[in-house]
Amino acid sequence: MIAAYLEIRDGKIKKSSLEALSEARRRAAELGVGTAAVLVGADVAGLAPAAFALGAGKAYVIENPVFADYSPQSYALALAAFVGEAKPAALFFAATAMGRDLAPRLAARLGAGLASDCTKVAVKDGTLEFTRPIYAGKAFLSLRLKTSPKLATLRPNVFPLGESGGGAGETVRLEIAVPEGSIKGRVAEVLKEESAEVDVTEADVIVSGGRGLKGPEAFALLRDMAAVFPRAAVGASRSAVDSGWIGHQHQVGQTGKTVSPELYVAVGISGAIQHLAGMSSSKFIVAVNKDPEAPIFKVADYGIVGDLFEVVPKLTEELKKALND
């Protein structure tokens, strides 16, 4: 069996987790084994049909009031119990903030190997082979894990969603006791940004700004452009975030978030290697910069050399005309 952990946010399964489940199903079909989903929370059994629709034969549900808020200790304990009960050959996570936090903790608890931030999973010689970028995206490493289960985090927006159907499956409830004192920290409060924007890791289109914007006010230009597209988000370089122009949740790069949108528009971003490491796997890259020698142009599919304060409003207007026709 190949399983996928389904991350839940605001009562819904995150798209990136459904991508991980879809990939689990494809690889399981090649190996001739079953597919399963794992849900952890206080009241999550009602989400199992979404997993069945994408081909999961079983949905393992771990419910307990203590799981209402995410805790790396309690969730790792729950998943370790799942592994002990179901004994999956592999367990996939989405490489989100939660996935990158939880998967290594589970790997340490189980003494298992972990392939992180994978951009490809294949079956070779009857076993799973994982591919991930290394050296800030300049090379790719293919590896096979000798331990069991094989744990991996999959980069969002890289693996396509499977076709949704009306499949049926079996819901398996696991009762997990959480020992007193095993949770070292608890969520006291969740602060959410007052915005309807999609998270940059799950956006299909990202319009990102850097030092060239010269201040926080100019991000309004990027939001105007992002609003033209469905499932779009505003991103930023580290310099823009460090300057306090926009929140850290928008940061793309080696010390921020790694993204793989269909379209990445880099506005006023020079293209330092740390930033390129976080967005170079985007399907199409468009760069707007007044410096024709900016490194960002080396990875861009299309480049515009000019003043962003003149180019971006005109480009936004043209996009509105093109997409509304």
Contacts in CASP RR format, 6 or more apart in sequence:
PFRMAT RR
TARGET T0000
AUTHOR 0000-0000-0000
METHOD contacts of the structure
MODEL  1
MIAAYLEIRDGKIKKSSLEALSEARRRAAELGVGTAAVLVGADVAGLAPA
AFALGAGKAYVIENPVFADYSPQSYALALAAFVGEAKPAALFFAATAMGR
DLAPRLAARLGAGLASDCTKVAVKDGTLEFTRPIYAGKAFLSLRLKTSPK
LATLRPNVFPLGESGGGAGETVRLEIAVPEGSIKGRVAEVLKEESAEVDV
TEADVIVSGGRGLKGPEAFALLRDMAAVFPRAAVGASRSAVDSGWIGHQH
QVGQTGKTVSPELYVAVGISGAIQHLAGMSSSKFIVAVNKDPEAPIFKVA
DYGIVGDLFEVVPKLTEELKKALND
1 28 0 8 1.000
1 33 0 8 1.000
1 34 0 8 1.000
1 35 0 8 1.000
1 36 0 8 1.000
1 58 0 8 1.000
1 86 0 8 1.000
1 87 0 8 1.000
1 88 0 8 1.000
1 89 0 8 1.000
2 24 0 8 1.000
2 25 0 8 1.000
2 27 0 8 1.000
2 28 0 8 1.000
2 31 0 8 1.000
2 33 0 8 1.000
2 34 0 8 1.000
2 35 0 8 1.000
2 36 0 8 1.000
2 88 0 8 1.000
2 89 0 8 1.000
2 90 0 8 1.000
2 91 0 8 1.000
2 92 0 8 1.000
3 24 0 8 1.000
3 35 0 8 1.000
3 36 0 8 1.000
3 37 0 8 1.000
3 38 0 8 1.000
3 60 0 8 1.000
3 82 0 8 1.000
3 86 0 8 1.000
3 88 0 8 1.000
3 90 0 8 1.000
3 91 0 8 1.000
3 92 0 8 1.000
4 17 0 8 1.000
4 20 0 8 1.000
4 21 0 8 1.000
4 23 0 8 1.000
4 24 0 8 1.000
4 35 0 8 1.000
4 36 0 8 1.000
4 37 0 8 1.000
4 38 0 8 1.000
4 56 0 8 1.000
4 91 0 8 1.000
4 92 0 8 1.000
4 93 0 8 1.000
5 17 0 8 1.000
5 20 0 8 1.000
5 37 0 8 1.000
5 38 0 8 1.000
5 40 0 8 1.000
5 79 0 8 1.000
5 91 0 8 1.000
5 92 0 8 1.000
5 93 0 8 1.000
5 99 0 8 1.000
5 102 0 8 1.000
6 13 0 8 1.000
6 14 0 8 1.000
6 17 0 8 1.000
6 18 0 8 1.000
6 21 0 8 1.000
6 37 0 8 1.000
6 38 0 8 1.000
6 39 0 8 1.000
6 47 0 8 1.000
6 51 0 8 1.000
7 13 0 8 1.000
7 14 0 8 1.000
7 16 0 8 1.000
7 17 0 8 1.000
7 93 0 8 1.000
7 94 0 8 1.000
7 96 0 8 1.000
7 98 0 8 1.000
7 99 0 8 1.000
8 14 0 8 1.000
8 39 0 8 1.000
8 40 0 8 1.000
8 41 0 8 1.000
8 44 0 8 1.000
8 47 0 8 1.000
11 47 0 8 1.000
12 47 0 8 1.000
13 39 0 8 1.000
13 47 0 8 1.000
13 50 0 8 1.000
13 51 0 8 1.000
14 94 0 8 1.000
14 96 0 8 1.000
14 202 0 8 1.000
15 156 0 8 1.000
15 161 0 8 1.000
15 202 0 8 1.000
16 94 0 8 1.000
16 95 0 8 1.000
16 96 0 8 1.000
16 154 0 8 1.000
16 156 0 8 1.000
16 157 0 8 1.000
16 201 0 8 1.000
16 202 0 8 1.000
17 93 0 8 1.000
17 94 0 8 1.000
17 96 0 8 1.000
18 50 0 8 1.000
18 54 0 8 1.000
18 161 0 8 1.000
19 94 0 8 1.000
19 154 0 8 1.000
19 156 0 8 1.000
19 157 0 8 1.000
19 158 0 8 1.000
19 159 0 8 1.000
19 160 0 8 1.000
19 161 0 8 1.000
20 92 0 8 1.000
20 93 0 8 1.000
20 94 0 8 1.000
20 154 0 8 1.000
20 159 0 8 1.000
21 35 0 8 1.000
21 37 0 8 1.000
21 51 0 8 1.000
21 54 0 8 1.000
21 55 0 8 1.000
21 56 0 8 1.000
21 92 0 8 1.000
22 54 0 8 1.000
22 159 0 8 1.000
22 160 0 8 1.000
22 161 0 8 1.000
22 162 0 8 1.000
23 92 0 8 1.000
23 121 0 8 1.000
23 154 0 8 1.000
23 159 0 8 1.000
24 35 0 8 1.000
24 90 0 8 1.000
24 92 0 8 1.000
25 35 0 8 1.000
25 54 0 8 1.000
25 55 0 8 1.000
25 56 0 8 1.000
25 162 0 8 1.000
26 162 0 8 1.000
27 90 0 8 1.000
27 121 0 8 1.000
27 122 0 8 1.000
27 123 0 8 1.000
27 128 0 8 1.000
28 34 0 8 1.000
28 35 0 8 1.000
30 123 0 8 1.000
31 89 0 8 1.000
31 123 0 8 1.000
31 126 0 8 1.000
31 128 0 8 1.000
33 89 0 8 1.000
34 57 0 8 1.000
35 55 0 8 1.000
35 56 0 8 1.000
35 57 0 8 1.000
36 56 0 8 1.000
36 57 0 8 1.000
36 58 0 8 1.000
36 59 0 8 1.000
36 60 0 8 1.000
36 86 0 8 1.000
36 88 0 8 1.000
37 48 0 8 1.000
37 51 0 8 1.000
37 56 0 8 1.000
37 58 0 8 1.000
37 59 0 8 1.000
37 60 0 8 1.000
38 59 0 8 1.000
38 60 0 8 1.000
38 62 0 8 1.000
38 79 0 8 1.000
38 82 0 8 1.000
38 91 0 8 1.000
39 45 0 8 1.000
39 47 0 8 1.000
39 48 0 8 1.000
39 51 0 8 1.000
39 59 0 8 1.000
39 60 0 8 1.000
39 61 0 8 1.000
39 62 0 8 1.000
40 62 0 8 1.000
40 67 0 8 1.000
40 75 0 8 1.000
40 78 0 8 1.000
40 79 0 8 1.000
41 62 0 8 1.000
41 63 0 8 1.000
41 64 0 8 1.000
41 67 0 8 1.000
41 68 0 8 1.000
42 63 0 8 1.000
42 64 0 8 1.000
42 65 0 8 1.000
42 67 0 8 1.000
42 68 0 8 1.000
43 63 0 8 1.000
44 61 0 8 1.000
44 63 0 8 1.000
45 61 0 8 1.000
45 63 0 8 1.000
45 171 0 8 1.000
45 173 0 8 1.000
48 59 0 8 1.000
48 61 0 8 1.000
48 169 0 8 1.000
48 171 0 8 1.000
51 59 0 8 1.000
52 59 0 8 1.000
52 166 0 8 1.000
52 167 0 8 1.000
52 168 0 8 1.000
52 169 0 8 1.000
53 164 0 8 1.000
53 165 0 8 1.000
53 166 0 8 1.000
53 167 0 8 1.000
54 161 0 8 1.000
54 162 0 8 1.000
54 164 0 8 1.000
54 165 0 8 1.000
55 165 0 8 1.000
55 167 0 8 1.000
56 169 0 8 1.000
57 169 0 8 1.000
57 170 0 8 1.000
58 86 0 8 1.000
58 169 0 8 1.000
58 170 0 8 1.000
58 171 0 8 1.000
58 172 0 8 1.000
59 169 0 8 1.000
59 170 0 8 1.000
59 171 0 8 1.000
59 172 0 8 1.000
60 82 0 8 1.000
60 85 0 8 1.000
60 86 0 8 1.000
60 172 0 8 1.000
60 174 0 8 1.000
61 171 0 8 1.000
61 172 0 8 1.000
61 173 0 8 1.000
61 174 0 8 1.000
62 78 0 8 1.000
62 81 0 8 1.000
62 82 0 8 1.000
62 173 0 8 1.000
62 174 0 8 1.000
62 176 0 8 1.000
63 173 0 8 1.000
64 78 0 8 1.000
64 176 0 8 1.000
64 178 0 8 1.000
66 74 0 8 1.000
66 178 0 8 1.000
66 183 0 8 1.000
67 74 0 8 1.000
67 75 0 8 1.000
67 78 0 8 1.000
69 186 0 8 1.000
69 187 0 8 1.000
69 190 0 8 1.000
70 98 0 8 1.000
70 187 0 8 1.000
71 183 0 8 1.000
71 185 0 8 1.000
71 186 0 8 1.000
71 187 0 8 1.000
72 101 0 8 1.000
72 102 0 8 1.000
72 105 0 8 1.000
73 105 0 8 1.000
73 182 0 8 1.000
73 183 0 8 1.000
73 184 0 8 1.000
73 185 0 8 1.000
74 178 0 8 1.000
74 182 0 8 1.000
74 183 0 8 1.000
75 102 0 8 1.000
76 102 0 8 1.000
76 105 0 8 1.000
76 106 0 8 1.000
76 109 0 8 1.000
77 109 0 8 1.000
77 176 0 8 1.000
77 178 0 8 1.000
77 182 0 8 1.000
78 174 0 8 1.000
78 176 0 8 1.000
79 91 0 8 1.000
79 102 0 8 1.000
79 106 0 8 1.000
80 106 0 8 1.000
80 109 0 8 1.000
80 110 0 8 1.000
81 174 0 8 1.000
81 176 0 8 1.000
82 174 0 8 1.000
83 91 0 8 1.000
83 106 0 8 1.000
83 110 0 8 1.000
83 149 0 8 1.000
85 174 0 8 1.000
86 172 0 8 1.000
87 149 0 8 1.000
88 149 0 8 1.000
89 128 0 8 1.000
89 148 0 8 1.000
89 149 0 8 1.000
89 150 0 8 1.000
90 128 0 8 1.000
90 149 0 8 1.000
90 150 0 8 1.000
90 151 0 8 1.000
90 152 0 8 1.000
91 106 0 8 1.000
91 149 0 8 1.000
91 150 0 8 1.000
91 151 0 8 1.000
91 152 0 8 1.000
92 121 0 8 1.000
92 152 0 8 1.000
92 153 0 8 1.000
92 154 0 8 1.000
93 99 0 8 1.000
93 102 0 8 1.000
93 103 0 8 1.000
93 151 0 8 1.000
93 152 0 8 1.000
93 153 0 8 1.000
93 154 0 8 1.000
94 153 0 8 1.000
94 154 0 8 1.000
94 156 0 8 1.000
95 116 0 8 1.000
95 117 0 8 1.000
95 118 0 8 1.000
95 153 0 8 1.000
95 154 0 8 1.000
95 155 0 8 1.000
95 156 0 8 1.000
95 258 0 8 1.000
96 156 0 8 1.000
96 201 0 8 1.000
97 257 0 8 1.000
99 153 0 8 1.000
100 116 0 8 1.000
100 117 0 8 1.000
100 153 0 8 1.000
103 114 0 8 1.000
103 116 0 8 1.000
103 151 0 8 1.000
103 152 0 8 1.000
103 153 0 8 1.000
104 114 0 8 1.000
104 116 0 8 1.000
106 112 0 8 1.000
106 151 0 8 1.000
107 113 0 8 1.000
107 114 0 8 1.000
107 151 0 8 1.000
110 147 0 8 1.000
110 149 0 8 1.000
110 151 0 8 1.000
111 147 0 8 1.000
112 145 0 8 1.000
112 147 0 8 1.000
112 148 0 8 1.000
112 149 0 8 1.000
112 150 0 8 1.000
112 151 0 8 1.000
113 145 0 8 1.000
113 146 0 8 1.000
113 147 0 8 1.000
113 150 0 8 1.000
113 151 0 8 1.000
114 145 0 8 1.000
114 151 0 8 1.000
114 152 0 8 1.000
114 153 0 8 1.000
115 130 0 8 1.000
115 132 0 8 1.000
115 143 0 8 1.000
115 145 0 8 1.000
115 150 0 8 1.000
115 151 0 8 1.000
115 152 0 8 1.000
115 153 0 8 1.000
116 132 0 8 1.000
116 152 0 8 1.000
116 153 0 8 1.000
117 132 0 8 1.000
117 133 0 8 1.000
117 153 0 8 1.000
117 155 0 8 1.000
117 258 0 8 1.000
118 130 0 8 1.000
118 131 0 8 1.000
118 132 0 8 1.000
118 152 0 8 1.000
118 153 0 8 1.000
118 154 0 8 1.000
118 155 0 8 1.000
119 131 0 8 1.000
119 132 0 8 1.000
119 133 0 8 1.000
119 140 0 8 1.000
119 155 0 8 1.000
119 158 0 8 1.000
119 260 0 8 1.000
119 281 0 8 1.000
120 130 0 8 1.000
120 131 0 8 1.000
120 158 0 8 1.000
121 128 0 8 1.000
121 129 0 8 1.000
121 130 0 8 1.000
121 131 0 8 1.000
121 152 0 8 1.000
121 154 0 8 1.000
121 159 0 8 1.000
122 128 0 8 1.000
122 129 0 8 1.000
122 131 0 8 1.000
123 129 0 8 1.000
124 144 0 8 1.000
127 144 0 8 1.000
128 144 0 8 1.000
128 145 0 8 1.000
128 150 0 8 1.000
128 152 0 8 1.000
129 142 0 8 1.000
129 143 0 8 1.000
129 144 0 8 1.000
130 142 0 8 1.000
130 143 0 8 1.000
130 144 0 8 1.000
130 145 0 8 1.000
130 152 0 8 1.000
131 140 0 8 1.000
131 141 0 8 1.000
131 142 0 8 1.000
131 143 0 8 1.000
132 140 0 8 1.000
132 141 0 8 1.000
132 143 0 8 1.000
133 139 0 8 1.000
133 140 0 8 1.000
133 141 0 8 1.000
133 277 0 8 1.000
133 281 0 8 1.000
134 140 0 8 1.000
134 141 0 8 1.000
136 254 0 8 1.000
136 273 0 8 1.000
136 274 0 8 1.000
136 276 0 8 1.000
136 277 0 8 1.000
137 276 0 8 1.000
137 277 0 8 1.000
137 280 0 8 1.000
137 281 0 8 1.000
145 151 0 8 1.000
145 152 0 8 1.000
155 258 0 8 1.000
155 260 0 8 1.000
155 281 0 8 1.000
156 201 0 8 1.000
156 202 0 8 1.000
156 259 0 8 1.000
156 260 0 8 1.000
157 201 0 8 1.000
157 202 0 8 1.000
157 203 0 8 1.000
157 204 0 8 1.000
157 259 0 8 1.000
157 260 0 8 1.000
157 261 0 8 1.000
157 262 0 8 1.000
158 260 0 8 1.000
158 281 0 8 1.000
193 247 0 8 1.000
193 249 0 8 1.000
197 203 0 8 1.000
197 226 0 8 1.000
197 232 0 8 1.000
197 233 0 8 1.000
197 234 0 8 1.000
198 231 0 8 1.000
198 232 0 8 1.000
198 233 0 8 1.000
199 233 0 8 1.000
199 249 0 8 1.000
200 206 0 8 1.000
200 233 0 8 1.000
200 234 0 8 1.000
200 235 0 8 1.000
200 249 0 8 1.000
200 250 0 8 1.000
200 252 0 8 1.000
200 257 0 8 1.000
200 259 0 8 1.000
201 257 0 8 1.000
201 258 0 8 1.000
201 259 0 8 1.000
202 231 0 8 1.000
203 231 0 8 1.000
203 232 0 8 1.000
203 233 0 8 1.000
203 259 0 8 1.000
203 261 0 8 1.000
204 229 0 8 1.000
204 230 0 8 1.000
204 231 0 8 1.000
204 232 0 8 1.000
204 261 0 8 1.000
204 262 0 8 1.000
204 263 0 8 1.000
205 226 0 8 1.000
205 229 0 8 1.000
205 231 0 8 1.000
205 232 0 8 1.000
205 233 0 8 1.000
205 261 0 8 1.000
205 262 0 8 1.000
205 263 0 8 1.000
205 264 0 8 1.000
205 265 0 8 1.000
206 226 0 8 1.000
206 232 0 8 1.000
206 233 0 8 1.000
206 234 0 8 1.000
206 235 0 8 1.000
206 252 0 8 1.000
206 259 0 8 1.000
206 261 0 8 1.000
206 263 0 8 1.000
206 264 0 8 1.000
206 265 0 8 1.000
206 279 0 8 1.000
206 282 0 8 1.000
207 222 0 8 1.000
207 223 0 8 1.000
207 225 0 8 1.000
207 226 0 8 1.000
207 232 0 8 1.000
207 233 0 8 1.000
207 234 0 8 1.000
207 235 0 8 1.000
207 265 0 8 1.000
207 267 0 8 1.000
208 222 0 8 1.000
208 234 0 8 1.000
208 235 0 8 1.000
208 236 0 8 1.000
208 237 0 8 1.000
208 252 0 8 1.000
208 264 0 8 1.000
208 265 0 8 1.000
208 266 0 8 1.000
208 267 0 8 1.000
208 269 0 8 1.000
208 279 0 8 1.000
209 219 0 8 1.000
209 222 0 8 1.000
209 234 0 8 1.000
209 235 0 8 1.000
209 236 0 8 1.000
209 237 0 8 1.000
209 240 0 8 1.000
209 266 0 8 1.000
209 267 0 8 1.000
209 268 0 8 1.000
209 269 0 8 1.000
210 236 0 8 1.000
210 237 0 8 1.000
210 239 0 8 1.000
210 240 0 8 1.000
210 267 0 8 1.000
210 268 0 8 1.000
210 269 0 8 1.000
211 237 0 8 1.000
211 239 0 8 1.000
211 240 0 8 1.000
211 243 0 8 1.000
211 268 0 8 1.000
211 269 0 8 1.000
211 270 0 8 1.000
212 218 0 8 1.000
212 267 0 8 1.000
212 268 0 8 1.000
212 269 0 8 1.000
212 289 0 8 1.000
212 308 0 8 1.000
213 219 0 8 1.000
213 221 0 8 1.000
213 222 0 8 1.000
213 240 0 8 1.000
213 245 0 8 1.000
213 267 0 8 1.000
213 268 0 8 1.000
213 308 0 8 1.000
215 243 0 8 1.000
215 245 0 8 1.000
216 244 0 8 1.000
216 245 0 8 1.000
216 246 0 8 1.000
218 308 0 8 1.000
218 309 0 8 1.000
219 234 0 8 1.000
219 236 0 8 1.000
219 245 0 8 1.000
219 246 0 8 1.000
221 267 0 8 1.000
221 308 0 8 1.000
221 309 0 8 1.000
221 312 0 8 1.000
221 313 0 8 1.000
221 316 0 8 1.000
222 234 0 8 1.000
222 235 0 8 1.000
222 267 0 8 1.000
222 312 0 8 1.000
223 234 0 8 1.000
224 313 0 8 1.000
224 316 0 8 1.000
225 265 0 8 1.000
225 312 0 8 1.000
225 315 0 8 1.000
225 316 0 8 1.000
225 319 0 8 1.000
226 232 0 8 1.000
226 233 0 8 1.000
226 234 0 8 1.000
228 316 0 8 1.000
228 319 0 8 1.000
228 320 0 8 1.000
228 323 0 8 1.000
229 263 0 8 1.000
229 319 0 8 1.000
229 323 0 8 1.000
233 250 0 8 1.000
234 246 0 8 1.000
234 250 0 8 1.000
235 246 0 8 1.000
235 250 0 8 1.000
235 251 0 8 1.000
235 252 0 8 1.000
236 245 0 8 1.000
236 246 0 8 1.000
236 247 0 8 1.000
236 250 0 8 1.000
236 251 0 8 1.000
236 252 0 8 1.000
237 251 0 8 1.000
237 252 0 8 1.000
237 253 0 8 1.000
237 269 0 8 1.000
237 271 0 8 1.000
237 272 0 8 1.000
237 275 0 8 1.000
238 251 0 8 1.000
238 253 0 8 1.000
238 255 0 8 1.000
238 256 0 8 1.000
238 274 0 8 1.000
238 275 0 8 1.000
240 246 0 8 1.000
241 247 0 8 1.000
241 248 0 8 1.000
241 250 0 8 1.000
241 251 0 8 1.000
248 256 0 8 1.000
249 257 0 8 1.000
251 257 0 8 1.000
252 258 0 8 1.000
252 259 0 8 1.000
252 275 0 8 1.000
252 278 0 8 1.000
252 279 0 8 1.000
253 274 0 8 1.000
253 275 0 8 1.000
253 276 0 8 1.000
253 277 0 8 1.000
253 278 0 8 1.000
253 279 0 8 1.000
254 273 0 8 1.000
254 274 0 8 1.000
254 275 0 8 1.000
254 277 0 8 1.000
254 278 0 8 1.000
255 274 0 8 1.000
256 278 0 8 1.000
257 278 0 8 1.000
258 277 0 8 1.000
258 278 0 8 1.000
258 279 0 8 1.000
258 281 0 8 1.000
259 278 0 8 1.000
259 279 0 8 1.000
259 281 0 8 1.000
259 282 0 8 1.000
260 281 0 8 1.000
260 282 0 8 1.000
260 283 0 8 1.000
261 282 0 8 1.000
261 283 0 8 1.000
262 282 0 8 1.000
262 283 0 8 1.000
262 284 0 8 1.000
263 282 0 8 1.000
263 283 0 8 1.000
263 284 0 8 1.000
263 285 0 8 1.000
263 286 0 8 1.000
264 279 0 8 1.000
264 282 0 8 1.000
264 284 0 8 1.000
264 285 0 8 1.000
264 286 0 8 1.000
265 285 0 8 1.000
265 286 0 8 1.000
265 287 0 8 1.000
265 288 0 8 1.000
266 279 0 8 1.000
266 285 0 8 1.000
266 286 0 8 1.000
266 287 0 8 1.000
266 288 0 8 1.000
266 289 0 8 1.000
266 296 0 8 1.000
266 300 0 8 1.000
267 288 0 8 1.000
267 289 0 8 1.000
267 308 0 8 1.000
267 312 0 8 1.000
268 288 0 8 1.000
268 289 0 8 1.000
268 290 0 8 1.000
268 308 0 8 1.000
269 275 0 8 1.000
269 287 0 8 1.000
269 289 0 8 1.000
269 294 0 8 1.000
269 296 0 8 1.000
270 289 0 8 1.000
270 291 0 8 1.000
270 294 0 8 1.000
270 295 0 8 1.000
270 296 0 8 1.000
271 294 0 8 1.000
271 295 0 8 1.000
271 296 0 8 1.000
271 299 0 8 1.000
272 295 0 8 1.000
273 295 0 8 1.000
276 295 0 8 1.000
276 296 0 8 1.000
276 299 0 8 1.000
279 285 0 8 1.000
280 299 0 8 1.000
284 301 0 8 1.000
284 302 0 8 1.000
285 296 0 8 1.000
285 299 0 8 1.000
285 300 0 8 1.000
285 301 0 8 1.000
285 302 0 8 1.000
286 300 0 8 1.000
286 301 0 8 1.000
286 302 0 8 1.000
286 303 0 8 1.000
286 304 0 8 1.000
287 294 0 8 1.000
287 296 0 8 1.000
287 297 0 8 1.000
287 300 0 8 1.000
287 302 0 8 1.000
287 303 0 8 1.000
287 304 0 8 1.000
288 303 0 8 1.000
288 304 0 8 1.000
288 306 0 8 1.000
288 308 0 8 1.000
288 311 0 8 1.000
288 312 0 8 1.000
288 315 0 8 1.000
289 296 0 8 1.000
289 297 0 8 1.000
289 303 0 8 1.000
289 304 0 8 1.000
289 305 0 8 1.000
289 306 0 8 1.000
289 308 0 8 1.000
290 305 0 8 1.000
290 306 0 8 1.000
290 307 0 8 1.000
290 308 0 8 1.000
291 305 0 8 1.000
292 305 0 8 1.000
297 303 0 8 1.000
304 311 0 8 1.000
304 315 0 8 1.000
END
